Amino acid sequence: MARSWGRKSTDLLDAWLETVPVIGYDEEVARIWGRLSAATRRAGRPRPVNDMWNAACCLFEGRPLATLNVKDYQDFVDHHGLVLLGAG
């Protein structure tokens, strides 16, 4: 690791990571991403690939997206039903 963490720190990190939900991906997530990408381009407001992927994963799973960057996801809220947790 870049920070030369000791065993205790890496064990704590591993334990915390086990509590973090991981959203999988498949062809349907990719299709949703494609629809988001096309819609933002048509609207003249293309979004970064990573923002669209985050939104697509959450839309696929029916989960809210936690972010402090609400403005970057507002189009997905307004036009695609994404639910956000966070503050702008």
Secondary structure, DSSP 8 states (H G I E B T S, - for coil): -TT---HHHHHHHHHHHTTS------HHHHHHHHHHHHHHHHTT----HHHHHHHHHHHHHT--EE-S-HHHHHHHHHHH---EES--
